[in-house]
């Protein structure tokens, strides 16, 4: 499979595959965010997910895929540090703000920085039409966040801090998207990067939340662990899809397409979390989708 991914990279077929993978990652990332933001403490939800995917990935990393080349270990150290900052900021953000307000801010901040970073690091250049598409997409994302901010009642006293943390989390999103794309391109087999990423990344949050687990009622342990296992598989496919998309095609385009996750997040908030979706939010979601289409068509 790794050889197939390598062979498709940079080809028209690889471009189409990257498009499908980025959109799949968008839906799965919104689902992942909802799993972390549900009725449980977001720190514990994230810890359960990370522990699950770390344990499941261990035998694959150790015994199935080729081991990383020596030059990959400093890259993995950087990946681990960036994701640690991202997860801490995200958990703090979700703890303080409504999901449908903070999630669009996180996802809207990320692609702008990622596109700029991809231009510097990978030599990618967006056309004027693509930058217009980015502007349309960001207008829809931030418009959605502002509209939700006006209507939401959850956690308004901590919303200022939540929005600041959302911007910080978005900066971490851009950092890990760009650096991880560099990492997955630096190893011969992309599945080596993915397996070892999950194996190494799975241990921080469980260690940080040891004291919190002592206060979890026994009746909540089962649902939390179940959420962890489900979230682990969602993470595999979500993160794996976007990383393979960046290996196959342009990093900036994949990052922008993934941010249609805000549309899926709004739908999940409506259908699963019981949050209202009116005509204005539908129009803003259409604006987000239109921006992604413009980026793709103008490329």
C-alpha positions as CSV (number, residue, x, y, z in Angstrom):
1,X,0.0,0.0,0.0
2,X,2.8,2.4,0.8
3,X,4.3,1.8,-2.7
4,X,0.9,2.6,-4.3
5,X,0.7,5.9,-2.4
6,X,4.3,6.8,-3.4
7,X,3.5,5.9,-7.1
8,X,0.3,8.1,-7.1
9,X,1.9,11.2,-5.6
10,X,1.9,14.1,-8.0
11,X,-0.3,12.4,-10.6
12,X,-3.8,13.4,-11.7
13,X,-5.1,10.2,-10.1
14,X,-3.3,11.2,-6.9
15,X,-4.9,14.6,-7.0
16,X,-8.4,13.0,-7.2
17,X,-7.6,10.6,-4.4
18,X,-6.3,13.5,-2.2
19,X,-9.5,15.4,-2.8
20,X,-11.6,12.4,-1.6
21,X,-9.3,11.8,1.4
22,X,-9.4,15.5,2.5
23,X,-13.2,15.6,2.4
24,X,-13.4,12.3,4.3
25,X,-11.0,13.8,6.9
26,X,-13.3,16.8,7.2
27,X,-16.3,14.8,8.2
28,X,-14.3,12.5,10.5
29,X,-12.5,15.4,12.2
30,X,-15.9,17.0,13.0
31,X,-17.1,13.7,14.4
32,X,-13.9,13.5,16.4
33,X,-14.4,16.9,17.9
34,X,-17.9,16.1,18.9
35,X,-16.7,12.9,20.6
36,X,-14.3,15.0,22.7
37,X,-16.8,17.7,23.4
38,X,-19.7,15.4,24.4
39,X,-21.1,15.1,27.9
40,X,-17.8,13.9,29.4
41,X,-14.9,16.1,30.6
42,X,-13.0,16.9,27.4
43,X,-9.7,16.2,29.1
44,X,-10.8,12.7,30.0
45,X,-12.5,12.1,26.6
46,X,-9.2,13.0,24.9
47,X,-7.2,10.8,27.3
48,X,-9.5,7.8,26.6
49,X,-9.1,8.3,22.9
50,X,-5.4,8.7,22.9
51,X,-4.8,5.7,25.2
52,X,-6.9,3.6,22.9
53,X,-5.2,4.6,19.7
54,X,-1.8,4.3,21.3
55,X,-2.4,0.7,22.5
56,X,-4.0,-0.4,19.2
57,X,-1.1,1.1,17.2
58,X,1.6,-0.4,19.3
59,X,1.8,-3.9,17.7
60,X,1.4,-2.4,14.2
61,X,4.3,0.1,14.8
62,X,6.5,-2.5,16.5
63,X,5.9,-5.6,14.3
64,X,4.1,-4.7,11.1
65,X,5.4,-1.6,9.4
66,X,9.1,-0.9,8.7
67,X,10.8,0.9,11.6
68,X,11.6,4.6,11.1
69,X,14.9,5.6,9.6
70,X,17.3,7.3,12.0
71,X,16.6,10.7,10.6
72,X,12.9,10.3,11.6
73,X,13.4,10.4,15.4
74,X,14.1,14.2,15.6
75,X,11.1,14.7,13.3
76,X,8.9,12.5,15.6
77,X,10.1,14.6,18.6
78,X,8.9,17.8,16.9
79,X,5.6,16.2,15.9
80,X,5.1,15.0,19.5
81,X,5.8,18.5,20.9
82,X,3.5,20.3,18.5
83,X,0.6,17.8,19.0
84,X,1.1,18.1,22.8
85,X,0.5,21.8,22.6
86,X,-2.4,21.4,20.3
87,X,-4.2,18.9,22.5
88,X,-3.7,20.9,25.7
89,X,-5.0,24.1,24.1
90,X,-7.9,22.2,22.5
91,X,-9.0,20.6,25.7
92,X,-8.9,23.9,27.6
93,X,-10.8,25.5,24.7
94,X,-13.6,22.9,24.7
95,X,-13.8,23.1,28.5
96,X,-14.7,26.8,28.3
97,X,-16.7,27.3,25.2
98,X,-19.7,26.0,23.2
99,X,-18.6,23.5,20.5
100,X,-20.3,25.3,17.6
101,X,-18.6,28.6,18.5
102,X,-15.0,27.5,19.3
103,X,-14.8,24.8,16.7
104,X,-15.2,27.1,13.6
105,X,-12.7,29.5,15.1
106,X,-10.1,26.7,15.5
107,X,-10.7,25.4,12.0
108,X,-10.8,28.9,10.4
109,X,-7.5,29.9,11.9
110,X,-5.7,26.8,10.7
111,X,-5.9,26.9,6.9
112,X,-4.8,30.5,6.6
113,X,-1.5,29.8,8.4
114,X,-1.1,26.4,6.7
115,X,-1.4,27.8,3.2
116,X,1.2,30.4,4.0
117,X,3.5,27.8,5.6
118,X,3.1,25.4,2.7
119,X,4.2,28.2,0.3
120,X,7.4,28.8,2.4
121,X,8.2,25.2,3.1
122,X,7.0,23.2,0.1
123,X,7.1,26.0,-2.5
124,X,3.4,25.8,-3.2
125,X,1.7,28.8,-4.7
126,X,-2.0,29.6,-4.6
127,X,-3.5,31.5,-7.5
128,X,-5.5,34.7,-7.0
129,X,-8.6,32.7,-7.5
130,X,-7.6,30.3,-4.9
131,X,-6.9,33.0,-2.4
132,X,-10.4,34.4,-3.2
133,X,-11.8,31.0,-2.4
134,X,-9.9,31.0,0.9
135,X,-11.4,34.4,1.7
136,X,-14.9,33.1,1.0
137,X,-14.3,30.0,3.1
138,X,-12.9,32.0,6.0
139,X,-15.8,34.5,5.8
140,X,-18.2,31.6,6.1
141,X,-16.3,30.0,9.0
142,X,-15.9,33.1,11.1
143,X,-19.4,34.2,10.2
144,X,-20.7,30.9,11.6
145,X,-18.7,31.4,14.8
146,X,-20.0,34.9,15.3
147,X,-23.6,33.9,14.6
148,X,-23.3,31.0,17.1
149,X,-21.7,33.3,19.6
150,X,-24.8,35.6,19.4
151,X,-27.2,32.8,20.0
152,X,-25.5,30.3,22.3
153,X,-26.1,30.4,26.1
154,X,-23.6,27.8,27.2
155,X,-20.5,29.2,29.0
156,X,-20.9,32.8,28.0
157,X,-18.9,33.9,31.1
158,X,-15.8,32.0,29.9
159,X,-16.3,32.6,26.1
160,X,-13.6,35.3,25.9
161,X,-11.0,32.9,27.1
162,X,-12.4,30.1,25.0
163,X,-12.1,32.2,21.8
164,X,-8.5,33.1,22.6
165,X,-7.7,29.5,23.2
166,X,-9.5,28.7,19.9
167,X,-7.2,31.0,18.0
168,X,-4.2,29.4,19.7
169,X,-5.4,25.9,18.9
170,X,-5.9,27.0,15.3
171,X,-2.2,28.1,15.2
172,X,-1.3,24.6,16.5
173,X,-3.4,23.0,13.7
174,X,-1.5,24.9,11.1
175,X,1.8,23.9,12.7
176,X,1.0,20.2,12.9
177,X,-0.5,20.1,9.5
178,X,2.6,21.6,7.9
179,X,5.1,19.7,10.0
180,X,3.4,16.4,9.8
181,X,3.2,16.8,6.0
182,X,7.0,17.2,6.1
183,X,7.3,14.2,8.3
184,X,5.2,11.8,6.2
185,X,7.2,12.8,3.1
186,X,10.5,12.2,4.9
187,X,10.0,8.5,5.3
188,X,10.0,5.8,2.6
189,X,6.7,4.2,3.8
190,X,3.9,6.6,4.8
191,X,2.4,4.0,7.0
192,X,5.5,3.9,9.1
193,X,4.9,7.6,10.0
194,X,1.2,7.0,10.7
195,X,1.7,3.9,12.9
196,X,4.6,5.4,14.9
197,X,2.8,8.7,15.3
198,X,-0.2,7.1,17.0
199,X,2.0,4.8,19.1
200,X,4.1,7.8,20.4
201,X,1.3,10.3,20.6
202,X,-1.0,8.2,22.7
203,X,0.6,8.6,26.1
204,X,0.6,12.3,26.9
205,X,-3.0,12.9,27.8
206,X,-3.5,9.7,29.9
207,X,-0.5,10.8,32.0
208,X,-1.7,14.4,32.3
209,X,-5.2,13.3,33.5
210,X,-4.2,10.6,36.0
211,X,-5.7,12.7,38.9
212,X,-8.9,13.5,37.1
213,X,-9.7,9.8,36.6
214,X,-9.8,9.3,40.4
215,X,-13.0,11.4,40.5
216,X,-14.8,9.7,37.7
217,X,-17.9,7.8,39.0
218,X,-17.8,4.1,38.2
219,X,-20.9,4.4,36.1
220,X,-19.1,6.7,33.8
221,X,-16.0,4.6,33.2
222,X,-17.7,2.2,30.7
223,X,-19.1,5.0,28.5
224,X,-15.8,6.9,28.6
225,X,-13.8,3.8,27.5
226,X,-16.3,3.0,24.8
227,X,-16.0,6.6,23.6
228,X,-12.2,6.2,23.6
229,X,-12.2,3.1,21.4
230,X,-14.6,4.7,18.9
231,X,-12.6,7.9,18.9
232,X,-9.4,6.0,18.3
233,X,-10.7,4.5,15.0
234,X,-12.2,7.8,14.0
235,X,-8.8,9.4,14.6
236,X,-7.0,6.7,12.6
237,X,-9.1,7.4,9.5
238,X,-9.3,11.2,10.0
239,X,-5.6,11.8,10.6
240,X,-4.6,9.1,8.2
241,X,-6.7,10.5,5.5
242,X,-5.4,14.1,5.7
243,X,-1.8,12.9,6.0
244,X,-2.1,10.7,2.9
245,X,-3.8,13.6,1.1
246,X,-0.7,15.8,1.9
247,X,1.6,13.0,0.7
248,X,-0.4,12.7,-2.6
249,X,-0.9,16.3,-3.4
250,X,-0.6,19.9,-2.3
251,X,-0.6,20.5,1.5
252,X,-2.4,23.9,1.3
253,X,-5.3,22.6,-0.8
254,X,-5.8,19.6,1.4
255,X,-5.8,21.8,4.5
256,X,-8.4,24.1,3.0
257,X,-10.7,21.3,1.9
258,X,-10.5,19.7,5.4
259,X,-12.0,22.9,6.8
260,X,-15.3,22.0,5.4
261,X,-15.4,20.1,8.7
262,X,-17.1,23.2,10.1
263,X,-20.1,22.3,7.9
264,X,-20.2,18.8,9.3
265,X,-19.6,20.1,12.8
266,X,-22.7,22.3,12.5
267,X,-24.7,19.3,11.3
268,X,-23.5,17.1,14.1
269,X,-24.2,19.9,16.6
270,X,-27.8,20.0,15.3
271,X,-28.5,16.3,14.8
272,X,-26.5,14.9,17.8
273,X,-26.0,17.7,20.4
274,X,-29.4,19.2,19.9
275,X,-28.2,22.7,18.8
276,X,-30.4,24.7,16.5
277,X,-29.7,25.3,12.8
278,X,-31.6,28.2,11.1
279,X,-31.5,29.7,7.6
280,X,-28.6,32.0,8.4
281,X,-26.4,29.1,9.5
282,X,-27.4,27.2,6.5
283,X,-26.3,30.1,4.3
284,X,-23.0,30.4,6.1
285,X,-22.3,26.7,5.7
286,X,-23.1,27.1,2.0
287,X,-20.5,29.9,1.9
288,X,-17.9,27.6,3.4
289,X,-18.6,24.9,0.9
290,X,-18.5,27.5,-1.9
291,X,-15.1,28.7,-0.8
292,X,-13.7,25.1,-0.9
293,X,-15.1,24.6,-4.4
294,X,-13.5,27.9,-5.6
295,X,-10.1,26.8,-4.2
296,X,-10.4,23.5,-6.0
297,X,-11.7,24.9,-9.3
298,X,-9.2,27.8,-9.4
299,X,-6.2,25.5,-8.8
